[in-house]
Amino acid sequence: MKKHLLAGLLAAIFASGAQAFDPFTIKDIRVEGIQRTEAGTVFSYLPVKVGDTMTNEKASQVIKSLFATGFFKDVRVEVEGDVLVLALEERPAIYTIDFVGLKEFDKDQLKKALKDNGIAEGRIFDRATLEKAEQELKRQYLSRGKYGVAITTTITPLERNRVNINFNIEEGQAASIKQINIVGNTAFKEKDLLDLFQLRTPNWISWYTKSDQYSRQKLAADLETLRSYYLNRGYLEFNIESTQVSISPDKKDIYITVSIVEGERYSVSSIKLAGDLLLPEAELRKAVKVKPGEVFSREKLNESTKEISERLGAQGYAFANVNAAPEIDKDNRQVAFTIFVDPGKRVYVRRINVVGNTKTRDEVIRQEMRQIEGGWYDADKVTASKQRIDKTNYFGEVNVETPPVHGTTDQVDVNVSVTEKNTGNISLGAGFSQSEGVILSGSVSQANLFGSGKFASLSLNTGKINRVASFSYTNPYF
């Protein structure tokens, strides 16, 4: 019997038009070499089936398709008469994952992070994926200031085509911030600016706050705090030119240098309102917090545009755009603002959706809603609805969202998402009295009886002189 071997390298031969075998009709497909993978799984990835005409081009497609699954380390296509034979060598499976020297992280938490990166017990082992997981593991340590961490990975082959992965970790000491410098400040003292930062040099409480451990996220937050500090005090052109973070050769000390340009201090010369105001200008001006003659403050300007948006939202204009455009007079160090108002279309509520209430009935939540279906959207009523649902004390968390209805420009849905909490209470007590002997007492109460929003309680006292049995029922909506 003549057998033709078509290895993965023949793809180049196929591309050049060379013939490795004559085309034939496939009468059967046989799979060899698999231990864990089902034959049906292999067949589902094949671009050919019994009855198809097998050609060199299709053989190349078979090889590529099976390699693309990631299940196999080697794929060979062989022909025995009219039978297509697939000789496969599976990649090993991960049997166990072990850690040595792990102290900084919880083992289960770390395994979950590795699983998210494609490395988990029972999965197919892939060295490229393992290298990515190692980098992610190292990144986690760097985020904790462990810049001297060393990770050595050992792969141990086991029987039945399995492997054990062992991470040997030398965590080392966390690097601490040795020095933080701010360069370019003249209006404020460096000490006062550094007091705004979360990141600090070591102090007596650093062991608890970890404020001396560098974090890119913390530094970004500190820089934004610094920017806001200047912009809220009139420095309209403030800019952070550069930020340099360096580490000592022994990877124990970190030095941070922030270079800034303060610019000039500006005052507000005028505030104008423009666009389709809808509401009386005098009413909208009450929402403007920044006044002519005052030092510019980004915080007050943002509060002004936000409050104007909220006032329009209370009238049904849920998608109003309110933006402030500056006109800078550098010679006089003044800035004039024009607040442009675009209310958009008036919006009404199509539907109120309630999710997350597995025990509490829908009507208990809906009767707390101040916003009604089919009515004009009112931001104040939506906020009041959320507050009222919170006050029932039936839920640990309440979220309200108002997404626009797809395909329309004047409708929104109100989506109420709740997380229920336990509302029942049981108490037991025991005592002794010379006159009454042993006294037992107990009570059971449920603030959300059968999810109806009604309160019920039962209490008993077994004293000989004062024997009490009481039942109470409250309907708060009666």
Secondary structure as UniProt FT lines:
FT   STRAND          3..7
FT   TURN            8..9
FT   HELIX           10..15
FT   TURN            16..17
FT   STRAND          24..25
FT   STRAND          28..32
FT   HELIX           39..45
FT   TURN            50..51
FT   STRAND          53..54
FT   HELIX           56..68
FT   STRAND          72..80
FT   TURN            81..82
FT   STRAND          83..90
FT   STRAND          93..100
FT   HELIX           107..116
FT   TURN            117..118
FT   TURN            121..122
FT   HELIX           127..143
FT   TURN            144..145
FT   TURN            147..148
FT   STRAND          150..158
FT   TURN            159..161
FT   STRAND          162..170
FT   STRAND          176..183
FT   HELIX           190..194
FT   TURN            195..196
FT   TURN            204..205
FT   HELIX           206..209
FT   TURN            211..212
FT   HELIX           216..231
FT   TURN            232..234
FT   TURN            236..237
FT   STRAND          239..247
FT   TURN            249..250
FT   STRAND          253..261
FT   STRAND          267..275
FT   HELIX           281..285
FT   TURN            286..287
FT   TURN            292..293
FT   HELIX           298..313
FT   TURN            314..316
FT   TURN            318..319
FT   STRAND          321..329
FT   TURN            330..333
FT   STRAND          334..342
FT   STRAND          348..355
FT   HELIX           362..366
FT   TURN            367..368
FT   TURN            373..374
FT   HELIX           379..391
FT   STRAND          395..401
FT   TURN            406..407
FT   STRAND          411..420
FT   STRAND          424..433
FT   TURN            434..436
FT   STRAND          437..446
FT   HELIX           449..451
FT   STRAND          455..462
FT   STRAND          467..474
FT   TURN            476..477
//
